Amino acid sequence: MRELVYYVAVSLDGYIAAPDDSFADFPMQGDHIDMILREYTDTIPTLGLRATGLTPDLSRFDTVLMGWNTYKAGGIHPPEGPYGHLKQYVFSRNHSGVEPAVTLTGEEPVAMVRKLKRENGSGIWLAGGGMLASAVAGEIDRLILKVNPILLGSGKRLFAERVYSPTRSRLVSSRPFESGVVVNEYTVDR
């Protein structure tokens, strides 16, 4: 069965974006970016792939899930959507107007994730945001957190407020970079 992986940048104080949904305060240069370009090519937006000439092999992810705010934070997208090389799903019951290659769904997120996990393919990338992450928290198999050396003070949290439900995870790896970013990978205990 495929894994749902919450792969996201986060501040030291647990925010994945500023209050306006931007993430410009996270460092966009440094040796951690080299690692992303090398090992997480599947997560590079369509426009970034064009600019770098990289080709994702889809071995890590072939599907991306986004909440509406995460989708819109990327600004204007090309006709094939923000991640044209992936199957793209945006969750919203109140919005419309996505690119033809993007599936806008009002389906209950847990049901959708369970359906996607049964399909053939590589991993399912949960790109954010915190509200969607909270909705599918019980389905997350792995967390890969790019912890950035910054305190934001407020903004969009890694997980939105949810029912108290402790879930243990096991640290699989921790990779520090000279940029100050530390990439921590966890598997969720079930």
Helices and strands as residue ranges (DSSP letters): E 4-11, E 15-17, H 31-39, G 41-43, H 46-52, E 61-67, H 68-73, E 87-91, E 102-105, H 109-118, E 123-128, H 130-135, G 137-139, E 142-148, E 156-157, E 169-176, E 182-188
